[in-house]
Amino acid sequence: MTVAAYVRVSTASQNEAGQKQEILRWLVGNGINPNIVIWYIDKESGETLKRPEFESMQRDIFNGAIKTVVVYKLDRLSRSLKDGVDTLCSWCQGGIRVVSTSQQIDFTGAMGQLVAAVLFAVAQFETETRRERQAAGIAVAKEKGVYRGRIRGATKAGVNPARAAELRAMGLKHAEVAKTMGISVSTAFRYAQDAKLEAAGR
C-alpha cells in the first residue's frame, strides 16, 4: 500500500519546502522508502475541504490505494473542527493510519481521535480569533475615517505588475501567470488588464 504525504500552504506565495523536509525526515526515520510516497500539495485555505489535491487523496483512500497519511501538522488537513473530526474519524474507521510529524502523534485508535478533536478545536479557535481581530481593526479604522479597503492598483510588495502582461504575451494562461508570480488569479488578471490600459494610453 502507498503512503500519502499531504502538504498544505494557504497561498501560492508560501513555500511548502519546510513541511516536505520534516515529513521526509519522519519517513526515513521510520524506515519508509520515500519512493513509495505520493505527495499531495495544496495551496489553498484550510477552512474548506474543497481542495484539488485533498480531494484527489480522498479518492485514492476510498479506492484502497492508501493506508497511511502523513502530515506535518494536523491543521494542514483542516482548520474546521467539524470537517477535521469527521474526516479523521472516517479514515480511522476505515483502517487508515494518520500521523502528524511535528506533533509526534499517531492518531490511530480512540485516544488518538480524542487528541485530534482537541487539536482541530484549537485550529478553528485560532482561525475565528484572527477573523475577530481583523474585523475589530477594520471597525476602528472606519471610525477614524482611515479605512478605504484595498486601493485600486495597489500591488504586492516585490511584484512587478508588468510581468503579468509579459507572461500573458508568452502564451501563459492567467492561472499559470498567478502560479509563476505567487499571486491570485484575479490579481494576475488585474495586473494584465492594467498593463494593457497603460500601453493603450501611451
Summary of the structure (lengths in Angstrom):
residues: 202
radius of gyration: 20.8
end to end distance: 60.9
largest distance: 67.6
contacts: 561
relative contact order: 0.11
helix: 54%
strand: 13%
